[in-house]
Structure formats: structure tokens, C-alpha cells
Amino acid sequence: MTVEEKSVMLRRLLGILVTVITVMFGSGVMPAMSAGKPNMLFVIMDDVGIDLLKAMGYGGVTPPKTPTIDEIAESGIRFRNTWSMPECSNGRMALLTGSYPFRTNVYQAIGQSDLANSQASPYGVTVARMLKRAGYRSGFFGKYHLGGPENNKAGNGAPGSLGWDYFYGWVGGLPASIDTTAGGVAEAGTYKCGYVPSIARQVSDEGANTGACYVQRSKSKTSCHEISGDTLGDSPGLACLNLGGILVPNSACQANPPGTLDFERQNAHYVSPLVINRGTRASELPVTDPRGRNYRSSIEVNAAINWINASKRSGAPWMATVSFSADHTPLQTPPGHLLSPATRQKLAATLGSPGNLGTDCTNPLVQRILSDAMIEAMDSELGHLLTSTGLAMRDSAGQLVYEPERTNTLIVIVGDNGSAGITVQFPFDMLRSKASPYQTGVWVPLMVSGPMVREPNRDVPYLVSAADVYGLFGEAAGLNPQKESRPNTIDSSPLMPYLRDPLQPAIRTFNYSEGGLNIQKNGAHNAPCVIGRTNNAGGTCSQTPINKGVCEDNGGVWWGEGATDPSVITPVDECWQVNQQIYGSLTDTSTYSSAKVGQAPQIYYTARDTRFKFIHSNWKDYDPTTPGVATSYDLDELYEVNESKNPDELKLDRDGDALYLKSNGVVTVNHLASVDGATEAMQALQNYIAELFASQPPCPGDGNGDRVVNVKDIKDYWRTVRTWTGSSTFDFDYNAVTDRNDLQVIMENIPMDCRS
């Protein structure tokens, strides 16, 4: 037994002793497991791929500190071969509706321009609707990102309309950009972390070791107190921001706050317009409301704690989804009280580093450290949630004691998609990460714990999909997920057998993931964002970022409407047009091959078995021989992959490692014959994908998703247009209007049965 294993055993024995003493002599916080349907705690981490966590066997040279996640992983089982989708929204759709993107039309992160056709359907069966049939109450806390408020009849009430009894968070999901004015106290661009740093950490004279912290209590009332010195590593500016306030540096409190202060400005992970749903009743709080002015991970957990504790008193089984905004960009310094002393020291060293790096949260060197700190802060808040709801406790040394057998709660922790490029840990590939079909983009951590887990602290090596997680909640509630999800076609395979039987053999033969472009008005798409370009050469153009702010938060240059970067020649609508303009600007066109930007795939899908992985990608680019039009490109790839924890033995789908490459019909790499089973595997994977697509044939006129065009579609159409004529699932011509032209599509296709 290793020293680490002995330490874990001793800590657990101590925890058991403390629990016994507490129950015997005090009011124990960990009640014995009660009979009946289990409660469910579902934790979704944002942009946390498997590469970031030590609990999953990775984490790089210095993994983020995650003692809470580690404890849950050791007390449950780790699914080490789990695929999600490549981006936030399509990953969450798989987790919360059990369906792949080609069934939901959600192929990428949902943005303000995406139509209702690429959002969660109001007729679909979410996990909340499924569990309601078993008597569950459901709460959702944090980042939603399944649809709305734009182009959605329910608006900010989308979570409530899809079955969640209570929602407290952000419907659109994405944090705003960092407020570099720090609340209006300086010119834009001054404070690149969104707060006033300590003067010792600021090369210029813009920092402050003291100041007046103004907190707006209401429209007519603002309080103020003075802050001096660092507190747990927080500068006065960060400490004030975490209180919901604005720091006026080097100033004493005045009777009236300075007129320059702007409490209407959003600020990344600290200031957001919060949305609350109570059933189908929705309200959006103004940016000035104190409830939305705190660190997001703390807001998310505190709301969940209040709801869970209230739900426990109701007696009904509950499911709480805590959907963290961390580790999504823009990366921003978390509060010091959520970090270990070692991490606070590391941040302090970075913030005080030469060259003023620490006051620029957009600097790649700083972002790697911020990412680790944000994950640690998220883990701290998760521990706070467990102890504050009686699911765990602290021993006399302050260590978390979690004993799943003493609860009646299933805990599931998962990443929604792979890690973003700048945060990726060695030996994973930061150039083939989030928003790509490669391993670093789709391979996510999944941990499950609870009293139903037999022989905990084990790895399950078999193929698992994010869609299977949806089915697990139904299984745990005693439901048949396939039956209860009708009319949805779900892609879930059982997970419960792995929990109950340590000898359970593999259930899945193949895994699948895909990404692409969502449906927008009249065939439009997100505008181009060029990332990684230096000295007018290289870089990649992507149409994944949903707007200029998101593009710039990820280090990109926006080429769409509103472009302001001097490198942009003229704003354009498509990535291929970026290269068209670059070519036209060259005085020597022979240099085009080095001057142009690469093109991220616009449509891609991938499947794997236990050893091999097939990828198909398609994109458009500019070809000078056919000026004025886009040229379509296709790429087929086959790789050998594995799940080794040894960096020297881990096989990823890296550039140059393909067993097979075919570009636009021309085979450029072919090592299939030299690897046993490779040829047969590629054919089997392609057949599997073809069968998947064939299971979802086109069904024009089906607006309610039941795969049948009949009188019910007519009735549901009229129910929609009675109060709403904007974008809906009945907008068949994708013009953001639901009108008689769409009704005509139903009439022309009735009756039709599209069920495979």
C-alpha cells in the first residue's frame, strides 16, 4: 500500500469516527440513507476536459487542486472513456436530452442569432420532464445554454418551459467580456483583469493598495467602506469586486459616489444580469442587483444550497443540476478565500511578475495559472455545497469526509466538452481541442458516486457517451429512459449496470460525436473569427465564436460586422472570404500560401471503437483559380487511439499520426495494411455513422418532433402563432417568422410517417 493510499484510508477512518461521535453526541449533518427514490446532484463543469483532472489520471505536471472531486472519484467510479460533443450547447443537449446533434440541430454553442430550430425544442423531453414523471422536483443553477432568450417564444423562461421547477442563473450562459474600466473608474483597456490591482503588482501608477468601495444597495442607495491591503491574496480592487462593488482607488468614502461609476457594466465572472425562473414565471434581474454581483461559482452554489435544503423539507425526491460557468473564458482571478495558500502564492508571484503580466488576464502565461485557480475555486465551492446540504462533512483537520452509503443521493460530475486550447494540459494537443472532433475536444471526465455503486474507487474503461448520462438519471429513478423520452429518439445506452456490477462487460460498441453550424436566418452563420495569426501570416479562421466579444475573449480577431482590428481589411460574413480578401491585398500573389489563414471545419463528425477513430470534416475556402466563389473541401482521417495514463504510451489523434488521410477524394496517407484490423475498423465505423444518419430521415412539416406529420402539427402550429409569430420549430423556411408559408409546408406533407 502506497503512502498516499494509507493517507486516504486513515482520513476515512478518522471521518467515520467523527461521524459516529457527531451522531451519538450532537446533531449529525449526515443522516443515514433513507429508503425510496434517490436524490440526484448533477455537476456540469464548463470546458473541463479529461486532460485537466488528476482524478482521471491526467492534469499535467502541476494539476489543479481538486480535493472535493478527488474524494468523489475515490468514493465512486471513474468512466475513463467518455465522449461528449465538441462545444457547450451540443454537449449539454446530449447530457440533458440524450440526443445527438443531428437529431436536435444544435451543432455548436447557441448564440443570439441562432433560430429556435437550433435550440432545445419545447416539445422535447428534457431530463427534468422525464424525472417529473417519477415525482421529482428539479432545480437548475448556473449556465443553461440550451436556447433563448433570443429567437425563443419562452425567452428567459426557457428553463421553466422545459420542465425545471426552479432556475437560478444565466440562460445565454456565456460570461460577458472583462470590464477593463473596472466599473468606470478608468479608461477602457486599463484594467485587463476587470479590477484595480495592488500597486506592488502594477508597473504603472494605476494600481492601489487602498480605496473607497462603493456598493449599490438599490437605485437610490449606495453604501461605502474603505479597504486597505491584500486579504487572502485579493487586492482591494478584487475584494471590492467580490462584494459587488466598485473601488475608487486611493480615495476615501464620500457622501455621494463619483459620477463616473457605472454599475450597469457587466464584468465577466463577477457581474451579470441574473435570471430566475419559478416554474414558468421568469424574471431578469438588472445588472445592478446585488444577487448577480459576486463570483459566479459562488452564486451558483449558494443558490443550489438554498434550494436543496428547502427541497429536503418537502419530502419529494429532488434533482439539482449545478452547471458551473468555470472554466469558460474570459478567465478571471477567483476570490482568494476559495484557493489554497499555495495557489494564492502562485497567483501573487504571477501577478507581480516582470513585464506587468499579472494585470493582464488575457496573457497566455497568466491564463494557464488562472485556469487552474478557477478549477480549484470551483472545487472549493463544490465542497461547500456538499457540506452545507448534509451530503458530506469536515473532519477535525478540515478534510472533506464523503460517505455515499450514508446518503440517498446519486452524484454525477462531468465536463460538457473538451478543454479550450490555452488551458490544455500536457500531453494533450492544444491545437486540436474544444470545438474540434479530436480527442482533446471531445474526451471528458465523468465520475459517478452514490450508495448504489458497488466496489467504489474503480475505473470503467468502456466507451460511454454524454447521451448515456441522460439515461442514467432515468434508470436511477426507476424509469425506462427510451420509453419515457418519446417522442424523442434518444441515443442513450445503459450506465447503471456499471454501477451495480464491477464485472459488467462493455455495453457500447461505438462512440460518436459531431459539430457544425447552427441554423440562422436565411442561411447565415456566425461571422469569421481569426485566432492565432501573427505578422500577417498563419492562424485559423473559425465560425464558432458567437460574437465579437467571445472572439476577442479567446484571443481572436473579429472579421464580421463591427470589426475594429486594423488587420481587418473589410468585414465579411464567411471564413473563406477572409482568404479572398487576403489574396486580393497581396502585391505578390506567390506568397499567398504563407499569408492565408487556415480554415476550421464547418461540418465534422467522428466515431470510434475500442482502438480506432474515424473523422470526417468539411469546410469552405478560397481558391484563386475560381475567384468569387467558395470551394468545398473534404477530409477523412483514421487514427489509432488509447486511454493510457502514461504520457509516453498515450495515443492521441495528433497531426502526423494518421493511419489514413483522404483529402477531396485523393488518398495522401495510407498505412492501413500495416496495422492489423485497421481497414475493417474504418469500414465498420463508416457503416455505423451511415446507420445513425439513416435513423433520422428528413421530415418536412414536423414541427413538434414526433417524426410524424399529421393533424397534431396543424394544431400545434396554431397554438404557436396565437401568441407568437417569431422563430419557432414550425419556421420551416428559416426566415425567423412563423407564418402561413410554414403552415403550407405542413399541408403539403400531411400525412407522413418519418419514423425509422
SVG drawing of the C-alpha trace seen along z (x, -y; Angstrom):
<svg xmlns="http://www.w3.org/2000/svg" viewBox="-56 -64 67 74">
<polyline fill="none" stroke="black" stroke-width="0.4" points="0.0,0.0 1.4,-3.4 1.8,-6.3 -1.0,-8.1 -3.3,-5.1 -2.5,-4.9 -3.3,-8.6 -6.7,-8.2 -7.5,-5.2 -6.5,-6.9 -8.5,-10.0 -11.6,-7.9 -11.3,-6.1 -11.0,-9.4 -14.0,-10.7 -16.1,-7.6 -15.0,-8.1 -16.0,-11.8 -19.3,-10.9 -20.1,-8.4 -19.3,-10.8 -21.3,-13.5 -24.4,-11.3 -24.1,-10.0 -23.5,-13.3 -24.6,-16.0 -26.9,-16.8 -25.3,-14.9 -25.2,-16.5 -25.0,-13.2 -28.3,-11.3 -28.4,-7.6 -29.6,-6.7 -33.4,-6.6 -35.4,-4.3 -37.1,-5.5 -36.0,-7.1 -32.5,-8.6 -32.0,-12.3 -29.6,-13.5 -26.9,-16.0 -25.6,-16.7 -22.5,-18.8 -21.5,-20.1 -18.1,-21.7 -17.6,-24.1 -14.7,-23.5 -13.1,-21.0 -11.7,-18.1 -10.3,-14.9 -6.7,-16.4 -7.3,-18.8 -8.0,-16.5 -5.7,-14.4 -8.7,-12.3 -8.9,-11.0 -5.2,-10.1 -4.0,-13.3 -3.7,-17.0 -0.3,-17.8 2.8,-18.4 1.0,-20.5 -2.7,-19.6 -5.3,-22.0 -6.0,-21.2 -9.4,-19.4 -9.7,-17.6 -13.5,-17.5 -13.6,-16.0 -10.8,-13.6 -12.8,-12.4 -16.0,-11.8 -13.9,-10.0 -12.4,-7.7 -15.8,-7.1 -17.4,-6.2 -16.4,-5.1 -14.5,-6.9 -15.6,-6.5 -12.3,-7.0 -13.5,-6.7 -16.4,-9.2 -17.1,-11.3 -19.2,-14.5 -19.8,-16.9 -17.2,-19.4 -18.9,-22.6 -21.1,-23.8 -24.6,-23.7 -24.4,-20.4 -22.7,-18.8 -25.4,-19.9 -28.1,-18.8 -26.7,-15.3 -26.4,-15.4 -29.9,-16.8 -31.9,-15.4 -30.0,-12.2 -29.8,-13.0 -27.0,-13.6 -26.8,-16.9 -28.2,-15.6 -31.4,-15.0 -31.6,-18.4 -30.0,-20.7 -27.8,-22.0 -24.3,-21.6 -22.4,-24.3 -22.6,-26.9 -26.0,-28.6 -25.7,-32.3 -28.1,-35.3 -28.6,-34.8 -29.5,-31.1 -33.1,-30.3 -35.4,-28.2 -34.7,-25.4 -31.3,-25.1 -32.4,-25.3 -34.0,-22.8 -37.4,-22.1 -40.4,-23.0 -41.8,-19.6 -38.7,-17.6 -38.3,-15.6 -35.5,-17.0 -34.2,-15.2 -36.4,-17.4 -39.5,-16.4 -38.6,-12.8 -38.0,-12.8 -41.2,-14.7 -43.0,-11.6 -41.3,-9.8 -42.3,-12.6 -39.1,-14.5 -38.6,-18.3 -35.8,-19.8 -33.7,-22.8 -31.1,-24.2 -28.3,-26.6 -25.8,-28.4 -25.1,-28.2 -28.1,-27.0 -27.2,-27.5 -29.8,-25.2 -31.8,-28.0 -33.0,-31.6 -33.6,-34.2 -33.3,-35.3 -35.5,-33.7 -37.4,-31.8 -41.0,-32.1 -40.3,-31.4 -37.4,-34.0 -35.8,-33.9 -38.4,-31.4 -36.9,-28.7 -35.7,-26.5 -39.1,-26.6 -40.9,-25.9 -38.8,-22.8 -39.6,-21.3 -37.3,-22.7 -39.3,-23.8 -36.7,-26.4 -33.8,-28.1 -31.3,-30.5 -28.5,-31.5 -27.8,-32.6 -30.0,-31.5 -27.5,-32.5 -24.8,-31.1 -21.6,-32.8 -20.0,-35.4 -19.6,-38.8 -16.2,-40.2 -13.9,-41.6 -14.8,-45.2 -11.4,-46.9 -12.7,-50.2 -13.3,-48.4 -16.7,-49.9 -16.0,-53.2 -13.0,-54.3 -10.5,-54.3 -10.3,-54.4 -11.2,-51.2 -8.2,-48.9 -6.7,-50.0 -7.5,-47.0 -7.3,-43.8 -8.5,-41.6 -11.5,-43.7 -10.4,-45.2 -7.8,-47.5 -4.7,-45.6 -2.4,-46.2 0.2,-48.9 3.0,-46.4 1.7,-44.3 1.3,-47.2 4.2,-48.6 2.3,-51.8 0.7,-54.1 -2.8,-52.7 -2.8,-50.3 -3.9,-50.9 -3.3,-49.5 -6.3,-51.3 -9.6,-52.8 -13.2,-53.5 -15.5,-50.5 -19.0,-51.7 -21.7,-49.1 -25.1,-49.9 -27.8,-48.5 -30.7,-49.9 -31.3,-52.5 -31.3,-55.2 -29.0,-53.8 -25.2,-53.2 -23.0,-52.3 -19.3,-52.8 -16.4,-51.5 -12.7,-51.8 -10.4,-48.9 -6.6,-48.7 -4.1,-46.0 -4.4,-42.5 -6.8,-40.0 -6.1,-36.3 -4.3,-37.5 -7.1,-39.7 -6.2,-43.3 -8.6,-46.0 -10.0,-46.2 -10.7,-42.4 -12.1,-42.3 -14.5,-45.1 -15.5,-43.5 -16.3,-40.3 -18.6,-42.3 -20.5,-43.5 -18.9,-47.0 -16.6,-49.3 -13.3,-50.5 -12.3,-54.1 -8.5,-53.7 -6.6,-55.8 -9.8,-57.6 -11.8,-58.0 -15.5,-57.5 -17.6,-60.5 -21.3,-61.3 -22.1,-60.8 -20.2,-58.3 -18.3,-59.8 -20.5,-60.3 -18.2,-58.2 -19.0,-54.9 -21.0,-52.6 -23.0,-49.9 -24.6,-48.9 -21.4,-47.4 -21.1,-43.6 -17.8,-42.1 -17.0,-38.5 -17.4,-36.1 -18.3,-38.8 -21.2,-41.0 -24.1,-39.5 -27.8,-40.1 -29.2,-37.1 -32.3,-35.2 -34.7,-33.4 -37.5,-31.0 -40.1,-29.8 -41.9,-27.3 -42.8,-29.2 -42.6,-32.6 -39.3,-34.3 -37.7,-37.5 -34.4,-39.0 -32.6,-41.0 -30.8,-44.2 -27.1,-44.3 -27.2,-46.5 -29.0,-43.8 -26.6,-42.5 -27.7,-38.9 -25.8,-39.0 -22.7,-40.8 -20.5,-38.1 -18.2,-35.4 -20.2,-33.1 -19.2,-29.8 -20.3,-31.1 -23.6,-32.4 -24.3,-29.0 -23.5,-27.0 -25.2,-29.3 -28.5,-29.2 -28.3,-25.4 -27.7,-25.0 -30.8,-27.0 -32.9,-25.1 -31.7,-21.6 -32.2,-22.3 -35.7,-23.6 -36.4,-20.5 -35.3,-18.2 -38.0,-19.6 -40.7,-18.9 -40.1,-15.2 -40.2,-14.7 -37.2,-13.4 -35.1,-16.1 -32.6,-16.6 -30.3,-19.6 -28.2,-20.5 -25.3,-22.7 -23.9,-24.0 -20.7,-25.8 -19.5,-28.7 -15.9,-27.8 -13.6,-27.1 -15.0,-29.1 -13.4,-32.2 -12.8,-35.0 -10.6,-33.6 -10.5,-35.9 -8.9,-35.8 -11.2,-33.9 -11.6,-35.1 -8.6,-34.2 -10.8,-32.6 -11.6,-29.8 -7.9,-29.0 -5.2,-27.2 -2.3,-29.2 0.0,-27.6 -2.3,-28.7 -2.6,-32.2 1.2,-32.4 1.5,-31.2 -1.0,-33.8 0.8,-36.5 4.1,-35.6 2.5,-35.7 0.6,-39.0 3.9,-40.5 6.0,-39.1 8.2,-41.3 6.5,-42.9 3.2,-43.5 1.8,-40.1 -0.3,-39.7 -2.6,-42.6 -3.4,-41.2 -5.8,-38.3 -5.6,-37.9 -1.9,-37.0 -1.5,-33.3 1.1,-32.8 -1.3,-34.2 -4.3,-32.3 -2.8,-28.9 -2.5,-29.7 -5.9,-31.4 -7.5,-28.3 -6.0,-26.1 -7.1,-28.6 -10.7,-28.8 -11.0,-25.0 -9.7,-24.9 -12.2,-27.6 -15.0,-25.6 -13.9,-22.5 -13.9,-24.5 -17.5,-25.7 -18.5,-22.1 -17.1,-21.1 -19.1,-23.9 -22.3,-22.6 -21.8,-19.1 -21.2,-20.1 -23.9,-22.7 -26.5,-20.2 -25.5,-17.3 -24.0,-15.2 -20.6,-15.4 -18.8,-16.9 -15.4,-18.2 -13.3,-16.2 -11.3,-17.9 -8.5,-18.6 -10.8,-20.3 -10.7,-17.5 -13.8,-16.6 -15.5,-13.3 -17.9,-12.0 -19.6,-8.6 -22.0,-7.9 -23.5,-4.9 -24.9,-7.4 -26.8,-9.4 -29.6,-8.6 -28.1,-10.7 -26.6,-10.0 -23.8,-12.4 -22.6,-12.8 -19.8,-15.1 -19.0,-15.6 -17.4,-18.0 -19.6,-19.5 -16.9,-19.3 -13.1,-19.2 -10.8,-21.9 -10.2,-25.2 -6.8,-25.5 -5.0,-27.7 -5.9,-25.6 -5.0,-22.2 -2.5,-20.2 0.4,-18.1 0.5,-15.7 -2.8,-16.6 -3.0,-18.7 -3.9,-22.3 -4.2,-22.8 -6.9,-20.1 -9.0,-21.0 -12.5,-22.4 -14.7,-22.9 -12.8,-20.1 -13.6,-16.4 -10.2,-15.4 -9.7,-13.6 -8.8,-16.8 -12.1,-18.3 -14.5,-15.6 -12.9,-13.4 -14.3,-14.4 -14.2,-13.4 -17.2,-11.5 -17.4,-10.4 -20.4,-8.8 -20.9,-8.1 -23.7,-7.2 -25.0,-4.3 -25.8,-2.3 -22.2,-2.0 -20.7,1.4 -16.9,1.7 -16.1,-2.0 -12.8,-3.6 -12.6,-1.8 -12.2,-2.8 -14.6,-1.8 -12.6,-1.6 -15.5,-1.1 -17.0,-3.5 -19.5,-5.9 -21.4,-8.9 -22.7,-12.1 -26.1,-10.9 -25.8,-7.9 -25.8,-10.3 -29.3,-11.4 -30.4,-7.8 -28.7,-7.1 -30.9,-9.6 -34.0,-7.8 -32.6,-4.4 -31.9,-5.7 -35.5,-6.9 -36.8,-3.5 -37.9,-4.7 -37.3,-3.3 -35.5,-6.2 -36.2,-5.0 -40.0,-4.8 -40.3,-7.9 -38.4,-10.1 -40.9,-9.6 -41.4,-11.2 -37.6,-11.9 -35.2,-9.5 -32.5,-9.2 -29.0,-7.8 -28.5,-6.6 -27.0,-3.3 -27.4,-2.0 -24.9,-3.1 -26.5,-1.7 -25.1,1.8 -21.6,0.5 -22.5,-1.0 -24.1,2.2 -21.8,4.8 -18.0,4.4 -17.7,7.2 -20.2,5.7 -18.8,6.1 -18.8,3.3 -22.3,2.2 -21.3,-0.2 -19.5,1.0 -19.0,-2.5 -19.0,-6.1 -20.0,-9.2 -19.6,-13.0 -20.1,-15.8 -20.2,-19.6 -21.1,-22.1 -23.1,-25.3 -26.4,-26.1 -29.4,-27.3 -29.7,-31.1 -31.9,-33.4 -31.8,-32.9 -28.8,-30.6 -26.5,-33.0 -23.8,-31.8 -21.6,-33.3 -19.1,-35.7 -15.4,-34.9 -13.0,-34.9 -9.3,-34.5 -7.3,-33.0 -3.5,-32.7 -2.4,-34.9 0.9,-36.8 2.7,-39.1 0.0,-38.8 0.6,-35.0 -0.9,-31.8 -3.8,-31.5 -7.1,-29.7 -10.5,-31.1 -13.4,-29.8 -17.2,-30.5 -17.6,-29.0 -17.5,-32.2 -21.0,-33.7 -20.0,-37.4 -17.1,-39.8 -16.7,-39.7 -16.4,-35.9 -14.0,-36.0 -11.7,-38.5 -12.1,-36.8 -10.4,-33.8 -7.6,-35.8 -9.2,-36.2 -9.7,-39.0 -13.3,-39.5 -13.8,-39.9 -17.6,-40.3 -19.7,-43.4 -18.3,-45.8 -14.7,-44.7 -12.2,-47.2 -8.9,-45.5 -6.5,-47.2 -5.6,-43.9 -9.2,-43.5 -9.4,-44.7 -13.2,-44.8 -15.7,-42.9 -17.1,-39.7 -19.7,-37.0 -17.7,-33.8 -14.3,-32.5 -13.4,-31.7 -13.9,-35.4 -11.1,-36.3 -8.7,-34.5 -10.3,-36.0 -9.5,-39.5 -6.0,-38.5 -5.3,-37.2 -6.6,-40.4 -4.4,-42.5 -1.2,-40.8 1.2,-42.6 3.0,-39.3 0.3,-36.5 3.0,-33.8 3.2,-34.4 -0.5,-33.5 0.2,-30.0 2.1,-31.5 -0.2,-34.6 -3.6,-32.9 -5.4,-31.6 -6.3,-28.0 -10.0,-27.0 -11.6,-25.3 -14.0,-22.6 -17.6,-23.8 -19.1,-20.3 -17.4,-17.4 -18.3,-14.1 -16.3,-11.2 -16.8,-7.7 -14.5,-5.3 -14.4,-1.7 -12.1,-0.5 -9.0,-1.0 -9.6,-3.1 -11.1,-6.5 -12.6,-7.8 -13.1,-11.5 -14.8,-13.3 -14.5,-17.1 -15.8,-19.6 -15.1,-23.3 -15.1,-26.0 -12.1,-28.0 -11.0,-30.4 -9.3,-29.0 -7.7,-31.7 -8.4,-29.6 -12.1,-30.0 -12.4,-33.6 -15.7,-34.9 -17.0,-31.5 -16.2,-29.2 -14.6,-25.8 -15.7,-22.9 -13.1,-20.6 -13.5,-17.2 -11.1,-15.2 -11.3,-11.7 -8.9,-10.5 -8.3,-7.3 -6.2,-7.1 -5.3,-4.6 -6.1,-5.9 -6.0,-4.6 -6.5,-5.8 -3.1,-5.2 -2.2,-7.3 1.5,-7.1 2.3,-10.2 4.8,-8.1 2.2,-5.5 -0.9,-7.7 -2.1,-7.6 -4.0,-10.7 -5.2,-11.8 -2.3,-14.2 -1.2,-15.9 1.1,-13.5 -0.1,-10.3 -3.0,-9.4 -3.1,-5.9 -5.2,-7.1 -5.9,-10.5 -8.1,-11.2 -8.4,-14.9 -11.0,-15.7 -11.0,-12.1 -7.2,-11.8 -5.6,-9.4 -2.4,-11.1 -1.6,-8.7 -2.4,-5.0 -0.9,-2.8 -3.9,-0.6 -2.3,2.5 0.5,2.3 -1.9,2.3 -4.0,5.3 -7.7,4.6 -7.4,1.0 -9.1,1.5 -12.0,3.4 -12.4,1.0 -12.6,-2.0 -15.3,-0.4 -17.3,0.6 -17.1,-2.9 -18.3,-4.4 -21.1,-1.9 -22.1,-2.9 -22.2,-6.6 -24.3,-5.9 -26.8,-3.9 -27.0,-6.7 -27.8,-9.2 -30.3,-6.9 -32.2,-6.7 -33.1,-10.4 -34.5,-10.9 -35.8,-14.4 -39.3,-15.1 -40.6,-18.4 -43.6,-19.7 -42.9,-18.0 -42.7,-20.9 -43.3,-19.1 -40.6,-16.5 -42.7,-13.3 -41.4,-12.3 -45.0,-12.3 -46.7,-15.0 -50.3,-14.9 -53.2,-17.0 -51.3,-17.4 -48.7,-19.5 -51.5,-21.8 -52.9,-22.2 -49.5,-22.9 -48.8,-25.4 -52.0,-27.3 -51.2,-27.2 -47.8,-28.7 -48.9,-31.6 -51.8,-32.5 -49.3,-34.4 -46.0,-34.2 -45.1,-34.7 -41.3,-34.8 -38.8,-32.0 -40.2,-28.6 -39.8,-24.9 -42.5,-25.5 -40.4,-28.0 -39.6,-25.6 -38.1,-28.2 -35.7,-29.6 -36.7,-33.2 -37.3,-33.9 -41.0,-34.2 -43.7,-31.6 -46.5,-32.3 -48.8,-30.8 -45.9,-29.7 -44.9,-27.3 -48.4,-26.1 -48.4,-25.3 -45.3,-23.0 -47.4,-21.0 -50.3,-20.8 -48.1,-19.6 -46.6,-16.8 -49.6,-15.5 -49.8,-12.6 -46.2,-11.4 -44.5,-9.0 -40.7,-9.6 -40.1,-7.1 -37.3,-4.8"/>
</svg>
